[in-house]
Amino acid sequence: MTDKASQVAVTLLGKSHQFSCSEGQEQALVDAVTLLNERVDEMKRRDTVRTDQNALLMAALHLCHEYQALLHEQQSAQQSSQQLVARLSAHLKDK
């Protein structure tokens, strides 16, 4: 099975860019660019961010931080689920 690539044109920081992505993932790429553009605009509205590059870096850092927090939440939920399954299994064995 071969992965076909699609070319997607997007605008980031007001400039047009061409990216390759796996076929069927075009909308996901467009959605990611939209989110990044929104975050960059948010960073630009702050008084402390003066350049596009700094806004892009700050947006990327914020997104990475949110991603790490979600991973941590997922790991905690998975551990809780595993503990619950273990307790339920132990309870059922006792019966």
Secondary structure, DSSP 4 states (H G I P E B T S, - for coil): -PPPEEEEEEEETTEEEEEEEETT-HHHHHHHHHHHHHHHHHHHTSTT--SHHHHHHHHHHHHHHHHHHHHHHHHHHHHHHHHHHHHHHHHHHH-
